[in-house]
Amino acid sequence: MNALLRIFLSLTTLLPLLASAADLQPVKIASAGHVAHFLPLDVAIARGFFQEQGLAPEVTYLKAGTPTAQALLAGQVDFSTNGIEHAFKAALQGKDNLRMVVLMNRCQAWFWWWMRGIAPG
């Protein structure tokens, strides 16, 4: 009887977790890799922020920003991590259905320039 009780309790504990995992909506993401300016994506995945919102992230890592932007514009992914220049290029090509979130503020940009010996103006 003890074994049956343990099985029952295990199932009643695990079934809601399995059901909630099945309810997650997949979201396809293209990223240029694990680099500092895309770190918020990695943190959000690691901390479970997508799951809290009912999303199951499926990340595809590509070699650079251009392929990730192309994947987004082709509709192969739901969103991508890119530098701002890819949004400008897309806008110049008449792609006006893009939305963006800027993840680098002035302080981070200054540090990036400083590390490369560039004095910001």
ZADO-1210 file (C-alpha; in nm, 4 decimals, padded with zeros to 6 digits):
<atoms>
<atom x="00.0000" y="00.0000" z="00.0000" code="MET" pos="1"/>
<atom x="00.2867" y="00.2317" z="00.0770" code="ASN" pos="2"/>
<atom x="00.4251" y="00.1901" z="-00.2761" code="ALA" pos="3"/>
<atom x="00.0858" y="00.2668" z="-00.4313" code="LEU" pos="4"/>
<atom x="00.0553" y="00.5798" z="-00.2218" code="LEU" pos="5"/>
<atom x="00.4003" y="00.6973" z="-00.3344" code="ARG" pos="6"/>
<atom x="00.3131" y="00.6362" z="-00.6996" code="ILE" pos="7"/>
<atom x="-00.0161" y="00.8216" z="-00.6604" code="PHE" pos="8"/>
<atom x="00.1508" y="01.1187" z="-00.4921" code="LEU" pos="9"/>
<atom x="00.4252" y="01.1259" z="-00.7540" code="SER" pos="10"/>
<atom x="00.1727" y="01.1281" z="-01.0365" code="LEU" pos="11"/>
<atom x="-00.0424" y="01.3970" z="-00.8783" code="THR" pos="12"/>
<atom x="00.2683" y="01.6114" z="-00.8375" code="THR" pos="13"/>
<atom x="00.4105" y="01.5536" z="-01.1859" code="LEU" pos="14"/>
<atom x="00.0959" y="01.5623" z="-01.3996" code="LEU" pos="15"/>
<atom x="00.0267" y="01.9350" z="-01.3551" code="PRO" pos="16"/>
<atom x="00.3890" y="02.0100" z="-01.4448" code="LEU" pos="17"/>
<atom x="00.3675" y="01.7977" z="-01.7583" code="LEU" pos="18"/>
<atom x="00.0381" y="01.9579" z="-01.8561" code="ALA" pos="19"/>
<atom x="00.1783" y="02.3084" z="-01.8134" code="SER" pos="20"/>
<atom x="00.4857" y="02.2180" z="-02.0225" code="ALA" pos="21"/>
<atom x="00.2587" y="02.0934" z="-02.3004" code="ALA" pos="22"/>
<atom x="00.0676" y="02.4233" z="-02.2977" code="ASP" pos="23"/>
<atom x="00.3764" y="02.6311" z="-02.3763" code="LEU" pos="24"/>
<atom x="00.3649" y="02.8061" z="-02.7118" code="GLN" pos="25"/>
<atom x="00.6855" y="02.7585" z="-02.9122" code="PRO" pos="26"/>
<atom x="00.8683" y="03.0766" z="-03.0117" code="VAL" pos="27"/>
<atom x="01.1495" y="03.0557" z="-03.2677" code="LYS" pos="28"/>
<atom x="01.4512" y="03.2778" z="-03.2072" code="ILE" pos="29"/>
<atom x="01.7596" y="03.3351" z="-03.4236" code="ALA" pos="30"/>
<atom x="02.0702" y="03.4543" z="-03.2408" code="SER" pos="31"/>
<atom x="02.4230" y="03.5342" z="-03.3520" code="ALA" pos="32"/>
<atom x="02.5610" y="03.3591" z="-03.0464" code="GLY" pos="33"/>
<atom x="02.6492" y="03.3851" z="-02.6812" code="HIS" pos="34"/>
<atom x="02.7995" y="03.7338" z="-02.6757" code="VAL" pos="35"/>
<atom x="02.7669" y="04.0137" z="-02.4210" code="ALA" pos="36"/>
<atom x="02.5161" y="04.2273" z="-02.6079" code="HIS" pos="37"/>
<atom x="02.2797" y="03.9312" z="-02.6547" code="PHE" pos="38"/>
<atom x="02.3205" y="03.8209" z="-02.2926" code="LEU" pos="39"/>
<atom x="01.9649" y="03.9291" z="-02.1963" code="PRO" pos="40"/>
<atom x="01.8278" y="03.6495" z="-02.4164" code="LEU" pos="41"/>
<atom x="02.0453" y="03.3867" z="-02.2471" code="ASP" pos="42"/>
<atom x="01.9537" y="03.5202" z="-01.9025" code="VAL" pos="43"/>
<atom x="01.5817" y="03.5225" z="-01.9853" code="ALA" pos="44"/>
<atom x="01.5997" y="03.1607" z="-02.0989" code="ILE" pos="45"/>
<atom x="01.8086" y="03.0485" z="-01.8010" code="ALA" pos="46"/>
<atom x="01.5830" y="03.2254" z="-01.5499" code="ARG" pos="47"/>
<atom x="01.2659" y="03.0795" z="-01.7035" code="GLY" pos="48"/>
<atom x="01.1146" y="03.4145" z="-01.8050" code="PHE" pos="49"/>
<atom x="00.9824" y="03.2725" z="-02.1324" code="PHE" pos="50"/>
<atom x="00.8164" y="02.9803" z="-01.9532" code="GLN" pos="51"/>
<atom x="00.6550" y="03.2213" z="-01.7052" code="GLU" pos="52"/>
<atom x="00.4862" y="03.3856" z="-02.0033" code="GLN" pos="53"/>
<atom x="00.3739" y="03.0544" z="-02.1526" code="GLY" pos="54"/>
<atom x="00.6476" y="03.0388" z="-02.4163" code="LEU" pos="55"/>
<atom x="00.8937" y="02.7643" z="-02.5082" code="ALA" pos="56"/>
<atom x="01.1979" y="02.9277" z="-02.6728" code="PRO" pos="57"/>
<atom x="01.3615" y="02.7402" z="-02.9609" code="GLU" pos="58"/>
<atom x="01.6916" y="02.9173" z="-03.0300" code="VAL" pos="59"/>
<atom x="01.8880" y="02.8688" z="-03.3507" code="THR" pos="60"/>
<atom x="02.2429" y="03.0025" z="-03.3350" code="TYR" pos="61"/>
<atom x="02.3708" y="03.1400" z="-03.6644" code="LEU" pos="62"/>
<atom x="02.7145" y="03.2754" z="-03.7556" code="LYS" pos="63"/>
<atom x="02.6385" y="03.6485" z="-03.7639" code="ALA" pos="64"/>
<atom x="02.3750" y="03.9194" z="-03.7557" code="GLY" pos="65"/>
<atom x="02.3010" y="03.9155" z="-04.1282" code="THR" pos="66"/>
<atom x="02.1752" y="03.5524" z="-04.1333" code="PRO" pos="67"/>
<atom x="01.9638" y="03.6127" z="-03.8216" code="THR" pos="68"/>
<atom x="01.8083" y="03.9226" z="-03.9783" code="ALA" pos="69"/>
<atom x="01.7435" y="03.7313" z="-04.3010" code="GLN" pos="70"/>
<atom x="01.5760" y="03.4496" z="-04.1069" code="ALA" pos="71"/>
<atom x="01.3486" y="03.7036" z="-03.9387" code="LEU" pos="72"/>
<atom x="01.2600" y="03.8816" z="-04.2626" code="LEU" pos="73"/>
<atom x="01.1896" y="03.5470" z="-04.4325" code="ALA" pos="74"/>
<atom x="00.9482" y="03.4504" z="-04.1540" code="GLY" pos="75"/>
<atom x="01.1595" y="03.1528" z="-04.0462" code="GLN" pos="76"/>
<atom x="01.1793" y="03.2806" z="-03.6868" code="VAL" pos="77"/>
<atom x="00.9555" y="03.4917" z="-03.4656" code="ASP" pos="78"/>
<atom x="01.2343" y="03.7256" z="-03.3582" code="PHE" pos="79"/>
<atom x="01.6092" y="03.7602" z="-03.3679" code="SER" pos="80"/>
<atom x="01.8952" y="03.9215" z="-03.1822" code="THR" pos="81"/>
<atom x="02.0598" y="04.1774" z="-03.4064" code="ASN" pos="82"/>
<atom x="02.2520" y="04.4985" z="-03.4066" code="GLY" pos="83"/>
<atom x="02.0586" y="04.8124" z="-03.4938" code="ILE" pos="84"/>
<atom x="02.2252" y="04.8312" z="-03.8360" code="GLU" pos="85"/>
<atom x="02.0224" y="04.5312" z="-03.9552" code="HIS" pos="86"/>
<atom x="01.6969" y="04.7074" z="-03.8688" code="ALA" pos="87"/>
<atom x="01.8126" y="05.0142" z="-04.0631" code="PHE" pos="88"/>
<atom x="01.9097" y="04.8005" z="-04.3638" code="LYS" pos="89"/>
<atom x="01.5704" y="04.6282" z="-04.3559" code="ALA" pos="90"/>
<atom x="01.3898" y="04.9625" z="-04.3369" code="ALA" pos="91"/>
<atom x="01.5886" y="05.0923" z="-04.6355" code="LEU" pos="92"/>
<atom x="01.4775" y="04.7833" z="-04.8291" code="GLN" pos="93"/>
<atom x="01.1135" y="04.8655" z="-04.7555" code="GLY" pos="94"/>
<atom x="01.0643" y="04.6140" z="-04.4740" code="LYS" pos="95"/>
<atom x="00.8496" y="04.8209" z="-04.2416" code="ASP" pos="96"/>
<atom x="00.6905" y="04.5468" z="-04.0304" code="ASN" pos="97"/>
<atom x="00.9794" y="04.5177" z="-03.7835" code="LEU" pos="98"/>
<atom x="00.9710" y="04.6047" z="-03.4152" code="ARG" pos="99"/>
<atom x="01.2816" y="04.6322" z="-03.2037" code="MET" pos="100"/>
<atom x="01.3988" y="04.6404" z="-02.8465" code="VAL" pos="101"/>
<atom x="01.7285" y="04.8115" z="-02.7705" code="VAL" pos="102"/>
<atom x="01.9342" y="04.6159" z="-02.5180" code="LEU" pos="103"/>
<atom x="02.2476" y="04.8305" z="-02.5096" code="MET" pos="104"/>
<atom x="02.2411" y="05.1600" z="-02.3265" code="ASN" pos="105"/>
<atom x="02.4941" y="05.4431" z="-02.3397" code="ARG" pos="106"/>
<atom x="02.7020" y="05.3049" z="-02.0511" code="CYS" pos="107"/>
<atom x="02.7411" y="04.9650" z="-02.2151" code="GLN" pos="108"/>
<atom x="02.8226" y="05.1261" z="-02.5499" code="ALA" pos="109"/>
<atom x="03.0861" y="05.3469" z="-02.3857" code="TRP" pos="110"/>
<atom x="03.2481" y="05.0409" z="-02.2289" code="PHE" pos="111"/>
<atom x="03.2508" y="04.8642" z="-02.5666" code="TRP" pos="112"/>
<atom x="03.4228" y="05.1627" z="-02.7301" code="TRP" pos="113"/>
<atom x="03.6684" y="05.2001" z="-02.4423" code="TRP" pos="114"/>
<atom x="03.7696" y="04.8337" z="-02.4646" code="MET" pos="115"/>
<atom x="03.8562" y="04.8890" z="-02.8307" code="ARG" pos="116"/>
<atom x="04.0469" y="05.2129" z="-02.7722" code="GLY" pos="117"/>
<atom x="03.7832" y="05.4314" z="-02.9392" code="ILE" pos="118"/>
<atom x="03.6939" y="05.7630" z="-02.7768" code="ALA" pos="119"/>
<atom x="03.3177" y="05.8264" z="-02.8070" code="PRO" pos="120"/>
<atom x="03.2277" y="06.1733" z="-02.9266" code="GLY" pos="121"/>
</atoms>
